[in-house]
Amino acid sequence: MDYGMMFQEENESMKERFELSMERIGQIISEETVPQPYRDYFIRTASFIGLMGEYLRFIESGGQKKASIEALKEWNQKLYEDILPGDYEKSYADPAYAAARLGEGYGRLFSYLYKEIRGDIVFVHENRIKDITILNETFIEIYNMFEEEIPEVSTVKEVLYWFVSDYTDHTVSYRVREGLDPSLSFATDIIRNHDLNDLRYLYYFGEYISDSELRTAKFLNSLPEETVRLMANTYTEGYCRGFEVMGRDLKKKGAVQIRYELGFERMVKYAIENFEALGLKIILCRASVWTVNTNAGRKAGYYSTSPNRQYEYDHRYDEAIYLNKAFKDRKAAVLKVAYETYKELAAAYAGPAVMETFGKEGFKPVNKPEANRLDLKQEKLAVEVSNETSRILKQYVPGNETSFTIIAFPVPEIGEDFEKIFEETIAINTLDYEKYKGIQQSIIDALDEASYVEIRGKGENRTRLTVALHPIRNKDKETNFENCVADVNIPLGEVFTSPRLTGTNGTLAVSTVYIGEFQFKNLVMTFENGMIKDYGCDNFETPEEGKALVKQMILKNHDTLPMGEFAIGTNTTAYAMAQRFGILDKLPILIVEKMGPHFAVGDTCYSWAEDSPIYNPDGKEIIARDNEVSILRKEDVSKAYFSCHTDITIPYAELDSIETIRSDGSRISIIEGGKFVLKGTEELNLPLSEL
């Protein structure tokens, strides 16, 4: 079905409500029935909604496709200008500004509502009239309350609560569908049907288009076809190889979800061709728009450069307005019904193919007291929501039937060496699979003799960790570590395991690391029997603020997490590139985790698929798929999973040694002084010797 026809019936049924709501909102702009300061909020928000109505007519008339790139740039600027740095501080989207004008209580609520209304930008582009209408009607309902008398803050909050709760049948259900249904082809159609050398196509997505997207797309268009095809082939072959190494049958699946950042459409177009040649349909869904579907610090789908990362940070916990136990139960019930409705699509879903980017400047967030935040009770409820969502998802999309792949490329913000870094990134993503497989097997053979591994930091790095390993009963057939080459995680270069928690103790420290959008400074965690005992970072002036950031972004509001993974990265080529160009602090964890030992907190690498045997290329079964927490799934699944898995890496420059300890106390050195010393790994030092 043509995407343009997708919502025709629904839009027809909503037409009268939509037109009435737009007419009423147009009247608000000139009315004086609400006293100041509230009137200013309603007038400015109504004006934005009016602008969206104008843009909708522009699209429907065919004007968007006829417009010049300069005209489209001007429109894009209009749509996003009041949240761009400099203007944001005078926008009701900024909770600090809203609180200063309206008072903290109203400020938080009205800033949240305006943020949701800004979703109209997407809804207009995707022709989702129902979404626009329900927002319009809620806005009008609150406006009418202020016409009669100034309501209590609690009264406005109650209206917003019931708005979110009542419409989860629509907002949450649609999010489930768009993550599974290839017929929702809005973005796929743009990539298929437009000349990608004509960069006007970027403005058709409805995202903020910065200089980064334009430069990236222009750069990819300048590359030889064989280069872009190599990028796409590496990406899609890694996806297929993931199914092979996990012993899963890709032929039983029917659709793959592509996740990426705008600007890479030329590569995505070739990837679409590759996947379709394998019999897979394409799912291209946007990163979540409605707050009820978002996760703080995490984007899943396609997206563009953020117009303002502080704006996103300020609104990361807007769910505080409506999150209570009743809502938690309501959302879980809606999710269950939605997945049951789309269970055939869920059964066909093969998993995501993810493309990340790197090179942007580190983000230094400001903690605004006016922003919404979760209280302690809501933090626990948020954890429960996440866990229930995972359980429902795994019921309909079992983890032992799907796979994924992740690859990363630089964006122009990385600096004047962008083109050289891009070229070297392609080379890193296509390193010799067989060579690394053999080198990494040497490391695994040494590790499989050990009961513990000791990791020590160098210089100012305070890392002192002892990691306990699972006992191996049959060394001829069993192993603790997976030999990870270029499949689900590209580039290649690590061996990893799920540690035994009992006996895993000590301090993990790293000077800088990216976790999603956030660059953590001097991150420190201490472990006791595999569980996080304490943590902090130096991102803010006070230790309390740093600790809160770690809890929010890494612990995902859990009180503690287990060490779910221990790995040794072997990609010294990537490390040498990072040092040569001075970009170590700009690389994503996907690449950084291959450049030294890394540790993941949260679930193991095998969560929800522990009972599915996994084998290394040498035929040995990887037995370390559970730990003392995940095994609780056999008694009470709610105690076994945390719905998060976050990697933290110590780069070679901060690493002194990695040694194994056998049961008799004897030791084998793998790394000393930041260099590989184990026999069979000497070649890994060659890139380091060039620095």
Secondary structure, 3 states (H helix, E strand, C coil): CCHHHCCHHHHHHHHHHHHHHHHHHHHHCCCCCCCCCHHHHHHHHHHHHHHHHHHHHHHHCCHHHHCCHHHHHHHHHHHHHHHCCCCHHHCCCCHHHHHHHHCHHHHHHHHHHHHHHCCHHHHHHCCCHHHHHHHHHHHHHHHHHHHHCCCCHHHHHHHHHHHHHHCHHHHHHHHHHHCCCCCCCHHHHHHHHCCCCCHHHHHHCCCCCCHHHHHHHHHHHHCCHHHHHHHHHHHHHHHHHHHHHCCCCHHHCCEEEEEEECCCHHHHHHHHHHHHHCCCEEECCECCCCHHHCECCECCCEECCCCCHHHHHHCCCHHHHCCCHHHHHHHHHHHHHHHHHCHHHHHHEEEEEEEEEECCCCECCCCCCCCCCCCHHHHHHHHHHHHHHHHHHHHHCCCCCCCCEEEEEECHHHCCCHHHHHHHHHHHHCCCHHHHHHHHHHHHHHHCCCCEEEEEECCCCCCEEEEECCCCCCCCCEECCEEECCCCECCCCEEEECCEEEEEEEEEEEEEEEECCEEEEEEEEEEECCEEEEEECCCCCCHHHHHHHHHHHCCCCCCCCEEEEEEEECCHHHHHHHHHHCCHHHCCHHHHCCCCEEEEEECCCCCCCCCCCCECCCCCEECCCCCCCHHHHHCCHHHCCCCCEEEEECCHHHEEEEEEECCCCCEEEEEECCEECCCCCHHHHHHHHCC
